[in-house]
Amino acid sequence: MEVRINEGESFEAFLRRFTKRVQQEGIVSETRRRQHFEPPNVLRKKKAASKRRKSIKATLKNA
């Protein structure tokens, strides 16, 4: 991604435009997601555990 400062644009306006573009591209969220690498098997285990918790919660709610 590349953002260039426009002629006569203030730094504050440029910074706002840059921040908006970074958020649109999803760079910050992608960086946070990749910050701590988790192997695929760990991701599968977490997903399965989450499904288990949700199903238990649903059965307790219905009972």
DSSP file (Angstrom, degrees, kcal/mol; ACC not computed):
  #  RESIDUE AA STRUCTURE BP1 BP2  ACC     N-H-->O    O-->H-N    N-H-->O    O-->H-N    TCO  KAPPA ALPHA  PHI   PSI    X-CA   Y-CA   Z-CA
    1    1 A M              0   0    0      0, 0.0     2,-0.4     0, 0.0    21,-0.0   0.000 360.0 360.0 360.0 141.6    0.0    0.0    0.0
    2    2 A E        -     0   0    0      2,-0.0     2,-0.4    16,-0.0     0, 0.0  -0.997 360.0-177.8-136.9 131.9    1.3    3.5   -0.8
    3    3 A V        -     0   0    0     -2,-0.4     2,-0.4     2,-0.0    15,-0.0  -0.991  10.3-164.3-129.6 123.5   -0.1    6.8    0.3
    4    4 A R        -     0   0    0     -2,-0.4     2,-0.3    14,-0.0    -2,-0.0  -0.837  25.7-111.1-109.1 146.5    1.5   10.0   -1.0
    5    5 A I        -     0   0    0     -2,-0.4     2,-0.1     1,-0.1     3,-0.1  -0.557  34.8-129.3 -75.7 134.4    1.0   13.5    0.5
    6    6 A N    >   -     0   0    0     -2,-0.3     3,-1.9     4,-0.1     2,-0.2  -0.424  34.7 -82.6 -82.3 158.9   -0.9   15.8   -1.8
    7    7 A E  T 3  S+     0   0    0      1,-0.3    -1,-0.1    -2,-0.1     3,-0.1  -0.415 115.4   3.7 -61.0 124.8    0.2   19.3   -2.7
    8    8 A G  T 3  S+     0   0    0      1,-0.3     2,-0.3    -2,-0.2    -1,-0.3   0.563  94.8 142.5  76.9   9.2   -0.7   21.8    0.0
    9    9 A E    <   -     0   0    0     -3,-1.9    -1,-0.3     1,-0.1     2,-0.1  -0.657  49.4-124.8 -85.7 136.4   -2.1   19.0    2.3
   10   10 A S     >  -     0   0    0     -2,-0.3     4,-2.2     1,-0.1     5,-0.2  -0.345  19.9-116.0 -74.6 160.7   -1.4   19.4    6.0
   11   11 A F  H  > S+     0   0    0      1,-0.2     4,-2.8     2,-0.2     5,-0.2   0.883 115.4  55.0 -64.5 -37.5    0.2   16.6    7.9
   12   12 A E  H  > S+     0   0    0      2,-0.2     4,-2.3     1,-0.2    -1,-0.2   0.911 109.1  47.0 -62.9 -42.9   -2.9   16.1   10.1
   13   13 A A  H  > S+     0   0    0      2,-0.2     4,-2.3     1,-0.2    -1,-0.2   0.908 113.2  49.3 -65.5 -41.3   -5.0   15.6    6.9
   14   14 A F  H  X S+     0   0    0     -4,-2.2     4,-2.8     2,-0.2    -2,-0.2   0.919 110.2  50.9 -62.3 -43.4   -2.5   13.2    5.5
   15   15 A L  H  X S+     0   0    0     -4,-2.8     4,-2.7     2,-0.2    -2,-0.2   0.896 110.1  49.5 -63.1 -40.8   -2.3   11.2    8.7
   16   16 A R  H  X S+     0   0    0     -4,-2.3     4,-2.3     2,-0.2    -1,-0.2   0.925 112.8  47.2 -62.3 -44.3   -6.1   10.9    8.8
   17   17 A R  H  X S+     0   0    0     -4,-2.3     4,-2.1     2,-0.2    -2,-0.2   0.899 113.1  48.9 -64.1 -41.5   -6.1    9.7    5.2
   18   18 A F  H  X S+     0   0    0     -4,-2.8     4,-2.5     2,-0.2    -2,-0.2   0.931 111.3  49.1 -63.1 -47.0   -3.3    7.3    5.9
   19   19 A T  H  X S+     0   0    0     -4,-2.7     4,-2.1     1,-0.2    -2,-0.2   0.901 111.1  50.4 -60.9 -41.9   -5.1    5.9    8.9
   20   20 A K  H  X S+     0   0    0     -4,-2.3     4,-2.3     1,-0.2    -1,-0.2   0.909 111.1  48.4 -63.0 -43.0   -8.3    5.4    7.0
   21   21 A R  H  X S+     0   0    0     -4,-2.1     4,-2.2     2,-0.2    -2,-0.2   0.894 109.7  52.2 -65.6 -40.6   -6.5    3.6    4.2
   22   22 A V  H  X>S+     0   0    0     -4,-2.5     5,-1.6     1,-0.2     4,-1.0   0.907 111.3  47.4 -62.3 -42.0   -4.7    1.3    6.6
   23   23 A Q  H  <5S+     0   0    0     -4,-2.1     3,-0.4     1,-0.2    -2,-0.2   0.900 111.0  51.0 -66.6 -40.3   -8.0    0.4    8.3
   24   24 A Q  H  <5S+     0   0    0     -4,-2.3    -2,-0.2     1,-0.2    -1,-0.2   0.884 110.6  48.8 -63.9 -38.4   -9.7   -0.2    4.9
   25   25 A E  H  <5S-     0   0    0     -4,-2.2    -1,-0.2    -5,-0.2    -2,-0.2   0.688 106.6-130.5 -75.5 -18.1   -6.9   -2.5    3.8
   26   26 A G  T  X5 +     0   0    0     -4,-1.0     4,-2.0    -3,-0.4    -3,-0.2   0.769  59.3 142.1  75.8  26.1   -7.1   -4.4    7.1
   27   27 A I  H  >< +     0   0    0     -5,-1.6     4,-2.3     2,-0.2     5,-0.2   0.904  67.9  48.6 -68.5 -43.1   -3.4   -4.2    7.8
   28   28 A V  H  > S+     0   0    0     -6,-0.4     4,-2.4     2,-0.2     5,-0.2   0.932 113.5  45.9 -65.9 -45.5   -3.6   -3.6   11.5
   29   29 A S  H  > S+     0   0    0      1,-0.2     4,-2.2     2,-0.2    -1,-0.2   0.891 113.2  50.5 -65.7 -37.6   -6.0   -6.5   12.1
   30   30 A E  H  X S+     0   0    0     -4,-2.0     4,-2.1     2,-0.2    -1,-0.2   0.898 110.1  50.3 -65.2 -40.2   -3.9   -8.8    9.9
   31   31 A T  H  X S+     0   0    0     -4,-2.3     4,-0.9     2,-0.2    -2,-0.2   0.914 110.8  48.6 -64.6 -42.9   -0.8   -7.9   11.8
   32   32 A R  H  X S+     0   0    0     -4,-2.4     4,-0.5     1,-0.2     3,-0.5   0.901 111.3  50.7 -63.4 -39.8   -2.5   -8.6   15.1
   33   33 A R  H  < S+     0   0    0     -4,-2.2     3,-0.4     1,-0.2    -1,-0.2   0.878 115.7  41.5 -65.8 -37.0   -3.7  -11.9   13.8
   34   34 A R  H  < S+     0   0    0     -4,-2.1     3,-0.3     1,-0.2    -1,-0.2   0.525  88.8  92.4 -87.7  -6.0   -0.2  -12.9   12.6
   35   35 A Q  H  < S+     0   0    0     -4,-0.9     2,-0.6    -3,-0.5    -1,-0.2   0.878  96.2  31.5 -59.0 -40.5    1.6  -11.6   15.6
   36   36 A H  S  < S-     0   0    0     -4,-0.5    -1,-0.3    -3,-0.4     2,-0.1  -0.911  88.7-143.0-121.2 102.7    1.5  -15.0   17.4
   37   37 A F        -     0   0    0     -2,-0.6    -3,-0.1    -3,-0.3    -2,-0.0  -0.418  15.7-169.1 -68.6 133.9    1.5  -17.8   14.9
   38   38 A E        -     0   0    0     -2,-0.1     5,-0.1     3,-0.0    -2,-0.0  -0.994  23.2-120.9-123.0 128.8   -0.6  -20.8   15.8
   39   39 A P    >>  -     0   0    0      0, 0.0     4,-1.8     0, 0.0     3,-0.7  -0.238  30.0-107.1 -63.7 157.2   -0.3  -24.0   13.9
   40   40 A P  H 3> S+     0   0    0      0, 0.0     4,-2.3     0, 0.0     5,-0.2   0.830 118.0  57.8 -56.6 -35.2   -3.4  -25.3   12.1
   41   41 A N  H 3> S+     0   0    0      1,-0.2     4,-2.0     2,-0.2     5,-0.1   0.875 106.0  49.6 -66.5 -34.2   -3.9  -28.2   14.6
   42   42 A V  H <> S+     0   0    0     -3,-0.7     4,-2.4     2,-0.2    -1,-0.2   0.899 109.7  51.5 -68.3 -40.5   -4.1  -25.7   17.5
   43   43 A L  H  X S+     0   0    0     -4,-1.8     4,-2.4     1,-0.2    -2,-0.2   0.910 109.7  49.9 -62.3 -41.5   -6.6  -23.6   15.6
   44   44 A R  H  X S+     0   0    0     -4,-2.3     4,-2.5     1,-0.2    -1,-0.2   0.909 110.3  50.2 -63.2 -42.1   -8.8  -26.7   15.0
   45   45 A K  H  X S+     0   0    0     -4,-2.0     4,-2.4     2,-0.2    -2,-0.2   0.907 111.3  48.6 -63.4 -41.9   -8.6  -27.6   18.6
   46   46 A K  H  X S+     0   0    0     -4,-2.4     4,-2.3     2,-0.2    -1,-0.2   0.912 111.8  49.2 -63.7 -42.3   -9.7  -24.1   19.7
   47   47 A K  H  X S+     0   0    0     -4,-2.4     4,-2.2     2,-0.2    -2,-0.2   0.909 112.0  48.3 -64.3 -42.2  -12.6  -24.1   17.2
   48   48 A A  H  X S+     0   0    0     -4,-2.5     4,-2.4     2,-0.2    -2,-0.2   0.906 111.2  50.4 -64.4 -42.2  -13.7  -27.5   18.4
   49   49 A A  H  X S+     0   0    0     -4,-2.4     4,-2.5     1,-0.2    -1,-0.2   0.890 109.5  51.3 -63.5 -39.4  -13.6  -26.4   22.0
   50   50 A S  H  X S+     0   0    0     -4,-2.3     4,-2.4     2,-0.2    -1,-0.2   0.920 109.8  48.9 -64.1 -43.8  -15.6  -23.3   21.2
   51   51 A K  H  X S+     0   0    0     -4,-2.2     4,-2.4     1,-0.2    -2,-0.2   0.909 110.8  51.5 -61.6 -41.7  -18.3  -25.4   19.5
   52   52 A R  H  X S+     0   0    0     -4,-2.4     4,-2.4     2,-0.2    -2,-0.2   0.930 110.3  48.3 -60.8 -46.4  -18.4  -27.7   22.5
   53   53 A R  H  X S+     0   0    0     -4,-2.5     4,-2.5     1,-0.2    -2,-0.2   0.914 112.1  49.4 -60.9 -43.3  -18.8  -24.7   24.9
   54   54 A K  H  X S+     0   0    0     -4,-2.4     4,-2.2     1,-0.2    -1,-0.2   0.901 111.3  48.4 -64.3 -40.8  -21.6  -23.3   22.8
   55   55 A S  H  X S+     0   0    0     -4,-2.4     4,-2.3     2,-0.2    -1,-0.2   0.898 112.3  48.6 -68.0 -39.0  -23.4  -26.6   22.6
   56   56 A I  H  X S+     0   0    0     -4,-2.4     4,-2.3     2,-0.2    -2,-0.2   0.914 111.9  49.9 -64.5 -42.6  -23.2  -27.1   26.3
   57   57 A K  H  X S+     0   0    0     -4,-2.5     4,-1.9    -5,-0.2    -2,-0.2   0.895 111.1  49.3 -62.6 -40.6  -24.4  -23.6   26.9
   58   58 A A  H  X S+     0   0    0     -4,-2.2     4,-2.0     2,-0.2    -2,-0.2   0.896 110.8  49.0 -67.4 -40.5  -27.3  -24.1   24.6
   59   59 A T  H  X S+     0   0    0     -4,-2.3     4,-1.3     1,-0.2    -2,-0.2   0.882 111.9  49.1 -68.5 -36.7  -28.4  -27.4   26.2
   60   60 A L  H  < S+     0   0    0     -4,-2.3    -1,-0.2     1,-0.2    -2,-0.2   0.868 110.8  50.9 -67.6 -35.8  -28.2  -25.8   29.7
   61   61 A K  H  < S+     0   0    0     -4,-1.9    -2,-0.2     1,-0.2    -1,-0.2   0.884 112.8  45.3 -68.8 -38.5  -30.3  -22.9   28.5
   62   62 A N  H  <        0   0    0     -4,-2.0    -1,-0.2     1,-0.2    -2,-0.2   0.711 360.0 360.0 -77.9 -21.4  -33.0  -25.2   27.0
   63   63 A A     <        0   0    0     -4,-1.3    -1,-0.2    -5,-0.2    -2,-0.2   0.485 360.0 360.0 -78.4 360.0  -33.1  -27.4   30.0
